[in-house]
Every structure is written in structure tokens, then in C-alpha cells.
Amino acid sequence: MTSILELTAGENAAGELTSLSGSFESKPGDTPVGSPRMFYPGEGGSNKVFGMTPTSTGININFEQHASVSPIEEFGLNFVGYKIVDNAV
């Protein structure tokens, strides 16, 4: 999985930070069979989380994204006794 976080800051004439905005994009990688899923179908964290919270000393950025193998690969792994992996960023 490739995740791209983009932060953009604004400043005034004195060079002071006046604004901050952000966005993210995630792309799955290749899998041997089928298309990967951009979520984990089991217990785990949240999915596609992106947030910015100002603090007294700066800003906190929270980012979370999960991915897993295709359903056909999940079936094959389960058939031979394995569980799929939660690929999390």
C-alpha cells in the first residue's frame, strides 16, 4: 500500500503560520490473484482516518488506513490454515 499525505501551510507577511490544510490518498499494491481490498474485514482499527487537531504548541495529525488481500486470496489462505494480514499504515 502506498499512502500520500499532503500538508499545505499559509503564512502572513510576517512569516507567521496562518492556516494549515491537509489531505491523503492511499493506493493498494499488486496482489498475485484478484484485487486487494482497501480495508481489513476483521477486528482492527478504524479505516481511512485523517484528522488534524490544533494544540497549544502546534498540531496533531492522525492518519490510519488498512488494506488486505483479495477475497479469493483470503479463501486460499484460509483453506491452507492461514489468516490474512491487516496491512495498516
C-alpha positions as CSV (number, residue, x, y, z in Angstrom):
1,M,0.0,0.0,0.0
2,T,1.2,3.5,-0.8
3,S,-0.1,6.4,1.2
4,I,0.5,10.0,0.3
5,L,-0.1,12.7,2.9
6,E,-0.1,16.3,1.7
7,L,0.1,19.3,4.1
8,T,-0.2,22.9,2.9
9,A,0.5,25.9,5.1
10,G,-0.3,29.5,4.7
11,E,1.6,32.5,6.2
12,N,1.1,36.2,6.6
13,A,3.6,39.0,5.6
14,A,5.5,38.5,8.9
15,G,6.1,34.8,8.1
16,E,3.7,33.6,10.8
17,L,1.6,30.5,10.2
18,T,-2.0,31.4,9.5
19,S,-3.5,28.2,8.1
20,L,-2.8,24.6,7.6
21,S,-4.8,22.1,5.5
22,G,-4.2,18.5,4.6
23,S,-5.3,15.6,2.5
24,F,-4.4,12.0,1.9
25,E,-4.6,9.3,-0.8
26,S,-4.0,5.6,-0.5
27,K,-3.4,3.1,-3.3
28,P,-3.2,-0.6,-2.9
29,G,-0.2,-2.6,-4.2
30,D,-0.4,-5.6,-6.5
31,T,-1.5,-9.0,-5.3
32,P,-0.9,-12.3,-7.0
33,V,-4.6,-13.0,-7.6
34,G,-7.6,-10.6,-7.6
35,S,-7.8,-7.0,-6.5
36,P,-6.7,-6.0,-2.9
37,R,-9.2,-4.5,-0.6
38,M,-8.6,-1.1,1.0
39,F,-10.0,-2.3,4.3
40,Y,-9.5,-5.1,6.7
41,P,-12.6,-7.3,7.1
42,G,-11.9,-8.3,10.7
43,E,-11.3,-6.7,14.0
44,G,-8.9,-3.8,13.9
45,G,-8.6,-0.1,13.9
46,S,-10.6,2.4,12.0
47,N,-10.3,2.8,8.3
48,K,-9.5,5.8,6.2
49,V,-9.0,8.2,9.1
50,F,-7.4,11.6,8.5
51,G,-7.7,14.4,11.0
52,M,-5.8,17.5,12.2
53,T,-6.3,19.0,15.7
54,P,-4.7,22.2,16.9
55,T,-2.9,22.2,20.2
56,S,-1.2,25.0,22.3
57,T,2.2,24.1,20.7
58,G,1.3,23.0,17.2
59,I,-1.0,20.5,15.6
60,N,-1.6,16.8,15.9
61,I,-2.2,14.8,12.7
62,N,-4.0,11.4,12.9
63,F,-3.8,9.1,9.9
64,E,-4.9,5.5,9.6
65,Q,-5.5,3.2,6.6
66,H,-6.0,-0.5,6.4
67,A,-5.7,-2.9,3.4
68,S,-5.9,-6.7,2.9
69,V,-5.6,-9.3,0.2
70,S,-8.4,-10.1,-2.3
71,P,-11.3,-12.3,-1.2
72,I,-10.0,-15.2,-3.4
73,E,-6.6,-15.0,-1.8
74,E,-8.3,-14.9,1.6
75,F,-10.2,-18.1,0.7
76,G,-6.9,-19.8,-0.4
77,L,-5.0,-18.7,2.7
78,N,-7.9,-19.9,5.0
79,F,-8.1,-23.2,3.1
80,V,-4.4,-24.0,4.0
81,G,-4.9,-22.8,7.6
82,Y,-3.6,-19.2,7.5
83,K,-5.3,-16.0,8.3
84,I,-4.9,-12.8,6.2
85,V,-2.8,-9.9,7.4
86,D,-4.1,-6.5,8.3
87,N,-1.8,-4.2,6.4
88,A,-2.1,-0.9,8.3
89,V,-0.4,2.4,7.9
